[in-house]
Amino acid sequence: MHEWALAEAVLKTSIKVAKERNIKKLSEVEVVLGQLQDVDKEILEFALENMKKGTVADSAKFEFIEEAAEFKCRNCGNVWRMNDNPIDDAIIKEAVHFLPETIHSFLRCPNCGSADFEVVKGRGVYIKSVKGE
């Protein structure tokens, strides 16, 4: 599953950062989940709990921050959020989950109707902070 690969990447990156900062035991890792990725947080959390055993992240708590998708129209300058114009179609959500760039095929600016917009927030998965001793 996609979430297991994400968990592996998050864990490896957390451990790498810990080594770079001479952290012997991770206590908390904040992970931002962009809305466009449509990550199943429970599966990601389950995967991390299983993968972290025996590592410096063994007792770390992984906190998840959900970042809403936000867009800016290049035509009229309008800024809007995904929640202002939600996608209910499961097939479209799945396409965007695996390839967020496809969002341009399914959304239009609610102000002018243009498909020429940039993704300002809510794309990707990244580590916001790493804490430990």
N, C-alpha and C positions, 0 to 999 in steps of 0.2 A: 504494500500500500504506500501511497505517496507520503502519508504522515510518518511512517517508519523511517523513510529516507530523510525527511526533514528533522526528525528526532536525532538521527545519527549525526547530521550536520551540526545541529545546535549543540549537542553534547561534545563533539570533537572540537568545535570552536571555543566552547566554554573552557574545556580543559587546556587548550592552547593558550588562551588568555590568562588562565590561572598560572600556568608555567611561566609565561612572560612577566607576570607580576609577582612571582615567588609566593603565590598563594598555595598553601599545602592542603587546605580543606575548603571547598566551596560551600557557602551557606545559602546563597540566593542568586538566582539568575532571572532577570526580567527579559521576556521574549515578546516582541511586538508581532502580532499576526494581522497582516493587511486583509481587509475585507474581500478584496478581489481574489485572494488565494483560496477563500472558502475552506479553510483548514478545519478539520474535525478536532476540536480542542481535546475532547476526551481520549481519542485514539492517540494523539500526540503526547498527552500527559502519561498515558499508560505505557507507551513505547519508551519514554524517557525514564520512567520509574524502573522499568526492566533493564534498560541499557546502562544506567548509571552505577549499578551494583559493582563494587570492587574498584571504583575509580575515585578520584579526588572529589567528585560530585556526588558520592554515595549518599550523603545526608543533605544535599542541597535541595532547596525548595525552588521549583520552577514556577514563576509568576507569569501569567499571560495577560497582555494588554491588547485589546482589540482596537485596531485603528480603522475608522470608517473611511471608505473610499470617497475621495473628493476630486472634482474635475474642474478645469478652467477652459472655457471655450476660446479658441484662438481667433474666432471670427468676431464675436461681440464682447468678449471679456467676462461673460457671466461665470460665476463660480457656483457649483451645486454639489450636493452629496448623492451618493448612490441611493440612500434611503429616501431621498426626495423623488426618485424615479426608479423604484425597485424592479428587479427582474424576478418574475415568479416561475418562469419556465425552467424545469430541472435540467433539461438538455443544454440550455444556454449557460446555466450556472456551472455545469460540469466542464464545458468548453473553456470558460473563463478561468476556472479553477486550475486547469493544466496549462493554459496559455493566456495569461491576463491581457495580452495585446489584442485579443479578439474582441475586447469590450467595445472597440470602435465600430465593430460590425453590428452591435446590438443597441447601443445608446446614441442618443442625439441630444444636443443642447436643448433644455426645456424652454429657453428664451427665443432662440433663432432657428432651431432645427438642424444646425450644422453637426456633422460627424467629425469635424476637425477640432479636437480638444486634447488637452494634456492631462495625464493622471498626476495630480498634485500630492495625494496621500492615499494610503490604503493598498499599496502594492507590495508584495513580498513578505518575507519573514526575516526578522533580524534581531540580534541581541542588543538590548538597550543598556543593560548593566550587568556586571558580575561582582559579587561580594564574597568575601571569605577571610580566612585567617592565614 
